[in-house]
Amino acid sequence: MSNIYEKISGLAKGYADNLKVIIGSRLEEMKCDDTSHYLIYRVLGAQLEEGRLIDEY
């Protein structure tokens, strides 16, 4: 039973590590993205930081 747990844990860690790299890469790319859509966020009452967080989520 312990062997199965270790294998599943190893797979989960591998997928989590890979996802962290992909998300980090996309967050860096987003710094260069067009932000003209932030105007819509402002019209809806969101502040600049909130708009950035909306895009990240």
BELVENUR-V667900 format. One record per residue. N is the residue number from 1. PSI is psi in whole degrees, -180 to 180 (none if undefined). Layout:
# BELVENUR-V667900
[[N	PSI] [N	PSI]]
This chain:
# BELVENUR-V667900
[[1	-40] [2	-36] [3	-41] [4	-43] [5	-45] [6	-41] [7	-45] [8	-43] [9	-44] [10	-43] [11	-45] [12	-43] [13	-42] [14	-45] [15	-41] [16	-44] [17	-43] [18	-42] [19	-39] [20	-42] [21	-45] [22	-44] [23	-44] [24	-41] [25	-45] [26	-37] [27	-37] [28	-43] [29	-38] [30	-25] [31	-23] [32	-3] [33	158] [34	133] [35	23] [36	-24] [37	-12] [38	-24] [39	-40] [40	-43] [41	-42] [42	-41] [43	-35] [44	-3] [45	7] [46	140] [47	169] [48	-47] [49	-39] [50	-39] [51	-40] [52	-43] [53	-37] [54	-46] [55	-40] [56	-42] [57	none]]
